[in-house]
Amino acid sequence: MEKTDARKLSTEAQQQLRNQAIRLRKAGRKYCEIAEITGVHETTVCKWYKAYLRNGRSAVTIKKRGRPKGSCRTLTQEQEKELQKAIRDRCPDQMKLPFALWTRIAVQQLIKQLWAVEMPIRTVGHYLKRWGFTPQKPLKTAYKQNPKAVKAWLDTEYPEIAKRAKKEKAEIHWGDETGLCNDSYHGRSYAPRGETPAIKLHPRCQRVNLISSVTNQGKVRFMVYKNKMNSQTMIKFMERLIKGADRKIFLIVDNLKVHHSYIVKDWLEEHESEIELFFLPSYSPELNPDEYLNCDLKAGVHSGVPARTKKELSQKAISHLRKLQKLPGRVKKYFKHPKIAYAA
């Protein structure tokens, strides 16, 4: 039988061979027989058994190899934990560092600041990789966003709206305005490395404006309008909403000035039994599910053949939105996003 080089086996396989050899020897087998059965050299079997006789089972138990975890590292385990917590909980500027994001250089300077340790940039990268930290594109948060207002909305205001809607059997709609231009494109194209492909777009921007609303049941309503959003356009959209509704509507929108105009307020008072307006915290688009409809719309409109005219752009937008109206399941999936799961 061909001899096995036990050094090339896994630790578990090596241990099984040793245990088997000891059992066979204790059962009265000769070294040559054991060597034939296990495929290990006779001398090795003899060495294992003699060690077992001298010091017992521990003598043939394979010890953990390699240096102890954390040895020969620049930072102690306590320092590593402190550094990880700083990266998770704070921004570089809060640590008085001249950076907006945690880059390897920023982490390197923080280590120097905290413990006066000059760590090579490559070693910093090894630490970050070992901790499972990866370079990621940060989420954008408005500078003027009020965290307290956002917390109040999530913890108190919206739950009250949802409670009222259930009691009054009203339907909650999330509304938003957006614009589409034919000078942008969202697709990708394969090309030889270093030869960036080009796409021909219209030199003059043709813009289409629209307002839409979604519900967590996948319902989509929209209206294309000309020029800028004003009070009359807002009222026209709300009239369309209540015309196609069989119950009262709670419409949640952002804080555009037009939403607070006297004309809109007066109209709402006259139709308070049919529709009511609520407002998201300022500078908090990520809390509005209709923003996710806008992303879907723009991806769909800008991924095909570019629209050359305003009419083509409008037709593509309307076509995509009508498709979404027939796919409530797709719209309901927007609400699985962590930021808007509260509205599901």
QUIWOHU-V863816 format. One record per backbone hydrogen bond with DSSP energy under -1.0 kcal/mol. NH is the residue of the N-H (numbers start at 1). CO is the residue of the C=O. Records with the same first field share a line. If there is no record, write none. Layout:
NH=CO + CO
This chain:
4=39
6=4
8=5
9=6
14=10
15=11
16=12
17=13
18=14
19=15
20=16
21=17
22=18
23=19
24=20
25=21
26=22
27=23
28=25
29=24
34=30
35=31
36=32
37=33
38=34
39=35
45=41
46=42
47=43
48=44
49=45
50=46
51=47
52=48
53=49
54=50
55=51
56=52
59=56
60=57
71=68
80=76
81=77
82=78
83=79
84=80
85=81
86=82
87=83
88=84
89=85
90=86
94=91
95=92
96=93
97=92
99=97
103=101
107=103
108=104
109=105
110=106
111=107
112=108
113=109
114=110
115=111
116=112
119=117
124=120
125=121
126=122
127=123
128=124
129=125
130=126
131=127
133=128
145=142
150=146
151=147
152=148
153=149
154=150
155=151
156=152
157=152
158=153
160=156
161=157
162=158
163=159
164=160
165=161
166=162
167=163
168=164
170=165
171=248
173=250
174=214
175=252
176=212
178=210
180=208
182=206
186=302
195=192
208=180
210=178
211=223
212=176
213=221
214=174
215=219
218=215
221=213
223=211
225=209
234=230
235=231
236=232
237=233
238=234
239=235
240=236
241=237
242=238
243=239
244=240
249=274
250=171
251=276
252=173
253=278
260=257
261=258
265=261
266=262
267=263
268=264
269=265
270=266
274=271
275=271
276=249
278=251
280=253
287=284
288=285
291=288
292=289
294=290
295=291
296=292
297=293
298=294
299=295
300=296
301=297
302=298
313=309
314=310
315=311
316=312
317=313
318=314
319=315
320=316
321=317
322=318
323=319
324=320
325=321
327=324
331=327
332=328
333=329
334=331
336=333
337=334
340=337
343=340
344=341
